[in-house]
Amino acid sequence: MPSSREQFKVLLRTNGLKITNQRIAILEVLSNRPGKHLTAEEIYEYVREEHPEIGLATVYRTILLLSELNLIDKLNLGDGYVRYEISAKRHEENSHHHHHLICLECGNIYAFQDDLLENLEAKIKDTLGFEVMDHEVKLYGHCKKCIDKKSEEI
């Protein structure tokens, strides 16, 4: 099986992009942190560990390009930051984004993989003739750790 670096080279080539260290580094940072939802500044800090010469502007430009090509997903989770993760669409054609569970207490973000909206999407298509191609769901509440912590305090 090819390394992730080789897979990213193929991915960039397939999308008509020049293979650069910056592009590979950003894809690797996101790929190596599944479930993390990194800001551009966090990506920059991780990339600089291996490539200290890289500038923040380069990271921003690269993120924008990779996002426009749907190689990475741009997320707004309601905390005032734009966050990024490796695109779910790069793994499967016609796959939906996973959903996000956001704890109002500690701010942790959890990915939820099950697509429970298939029946709703089918009903929308049947009744309105509208075919849903993708969706994004954010559920806000309290995580198990915070609930358990509150229980202990009582």
C-alpha positions as CSV (number, residue, x, y, z in Angstrom):
1,M,0.0,0.0,0.0
2,P,1.4,3.4,-0.9
3,S,2.4,5.8,1.8
4,S,0.1,8.8,2.6
5,R,2.8,11.1,1.1
6,E,2.6,9.1,-2.2
7,Q,-1.2,9.1,-2.0
8,F,-1.2,12.9,-1.6
9,K,1.1,13.3,-4.6
10,V,-1.3,11.3,-6.7
11,L,-4.2,13.3,-5.3
12,L,-2.5,16.6,-6.2
13,R,-1.5,15.4,-9.6
14,T,-5.1,14.2,-10.3
15,N,-6.4,17.6,-9.4
16,G,-4.0,19.3,-11.8
17,L,-1.8,20.8,-9.0
18,K,1.9,21.0,-8.8
19,I,3.3,18.9,-6.0
20,T,4.9,21.1,-3.5
21,N,6.3,20.5,0.0
22,Q,3.8,22.9,1.5
23,R,0.8,21.2,0.0
24,I,2.0,17.8,1.0
25,A,2.9,19.0,4.5
26,I,-0.6,20.5,5.1
27,L,-2.4,17.4,3.9
28,E,-0.1,15.3,6.1
29,V,-0.8,17.5,9.2
30,L,-4.6,17.1,8.7
31,S,-4.4,13.4,7.8
32,N,-2.2,12.6,10.9
33,R,-4.8,14.3,13.2
34,P,-8.1,12.6,12.5
35,G,-10.9,14.0,14.5
36,K,-9.0,17.2,15.1
37,H,-10.5,20.4,13.6
38,L,-7.5,22.6,13.2
39,T,-7.4,26.4,12.6
40,A,-5.1,27.8,9.9
41,E,-2.8,29.0,12.7
42,E,-2.6,25.5,14.3
43,I,-1.9,24.0,10.9
44,Y,0.9,26.6,10.4
45,E,2.4,25.7,13.8
46,Y,2.5,22.0,13.0
47,V,3.8,22.5,9.5
48,R,6.6,24.8,10.8
49,E,7.9,21.9,12.9
50,E,9.1,20.2,9.7
51,H,9.3,23.2,7.5
52,P,10.5,26.3,9.5
53,E,10.9,28.3,6.4
54,I,7.1,28.3,5.6
55,G,5.2,31.5,6.0
56,L,1.7,31.9,7.4
57,A,0.5,33.6,4.2
58,T,1.7,30.5,2.2
59,V,-0.3,28.2,4.6
60,Y,-3.4,30.4,4.2
61,R,-3.1,30.4,0.3
62,T,-2.5,26.6,0.3
63,I,-5.5,25.9,2.6
64,L,-7.7,28.1,0.4
65,L,-6.7,26.2,-2.7
66,L,-7.1,22.8,-1.1
67,S,-10.5,23.8,0.2
68,E,-11.7,25.0,-3.1
69,L,-10.7,21.7,-4.7
70,N,-12.6,19.8,-1.8
71,L,-9.4,18.1,-0.7
72,I,-9.9,19.5,2.7
73,D,-13.1,20.6,4.4
74,K,-13.7,24.0,5.8
75,L,-15.8,24.0,9.0
76,N,-17.5,26.7,11.0
77,L,-18.3,25.2,14.4
78,G,-19.7,28.3,15.9
79,D,-16.7,29.2,18.0
80,G,-15.5,32.1,16.0
81,Y,-12.8,30.1,14.2
82,V,-12.7,28.6,10.7
83,R,-11.4,25.0,11.1
84,Y,-10.2,22.5,8.6
85,E,-10.0,18.7,8.3
86,I,-9.1,16.2,5.6
87,S,-12.1,15.9,3.3
88,A,-14.4,12.9,3.7
89,K,-15.1,13.1,0.0
90,R,-11.6,12.1,-0.8
91,H,-12.2,8.6,0.5
92,E,-15.5,7.9,-1.2
93,E,-17.4,9.4,-4.1
94,N,-20.8,10.7,-3.1
95,S,-20.1,10.4,0.7
96,H,-21.6,12.9,3.1
97,H,-19.6,14.8,5.6
98,H,-19.6,13.4,9.0
99,H,-21.5,15.2,11.7
100,H,-20.1,17.2,14.6
101,L,-21.1,17.0,18.3
102,I,-20.0,20.2,20.1
103,C,-19.8,20.3,23.9
104,L,-21.1,23.6,25.3
105,E,-19.3,23.0,28.5
106,C,-15.7,22.1,27.5
107,G,-15.8,23.0,23.8
108,N,-14.6,19.6,22.6
109,I,-15.7,18.6,19.2
110,Y,-16.5,15.0,18.4
111,A,-17.0,13.5,14.9
112,F,-20.1,11.4,14.5
113,Q,-20.0,9.0,11.5
114,D,-23.4,7.5,11.1
115,D,-25.6,9.1,8.4
116,L,-29.0,9.1,10.0
117,L,-30.5,11.5,7.5
118,E,-30.9,9.1,4.5
119,N,-34.6,8.6,5.1
120,L,-35.1,12.4,5.3
121,E,-33.2,12.9,2.1
122,A,-35.3,10.3,0.4
123,K,-38.5,11.9,1.6
124,I,-37.3,15.3,0.4
125,K,-36.5,13.9,-3.0
126,D,-39.9,12.1,-3.2
127,T,-42.0,15.1,-2.0
128,L,-40.1,18.0,-3.4
129,G,-38.0,16.5,-6.2
130,F,-34.9,18.0,-4.5
131,E,-31.9,15.7,-4.5
132,V,-29.6,16.3,-1.4
133,M,-26.0,16.0,-2.4
134,D,-24.4,16.8,0.9
135,H,-25.2,18.2,4.3
136,E,-23.5,19.3,7.5
137,V,-25.0,18.7,10.9
138,K,-23.8,20.3,14.2
139,L,-25.3,19.1,17.4
140,Y,-24.7,21.1,20.6
141,G,-24.9,19.6,24.0
142,H,-22.8,18.2,26.8
143,C,-20.3,15.4,26.4
144,K,-20.1,12.4,28.7
145,K,-17.0,13.7,30.6
146,C,-18.8,17.0,31.4
147,I,-22.0,15.2,32.4
148,D,-20.0,12.8,34.7
149,K,-18.0,15.7,36.2
150,K,-21.2,17.6,37.0
151,S,-22.7,14.4,38.6
152,E,-19.7,14.1,40.8
153,E,-20.0,17.8,42.0
154,I,-23.6,17.2,43.2
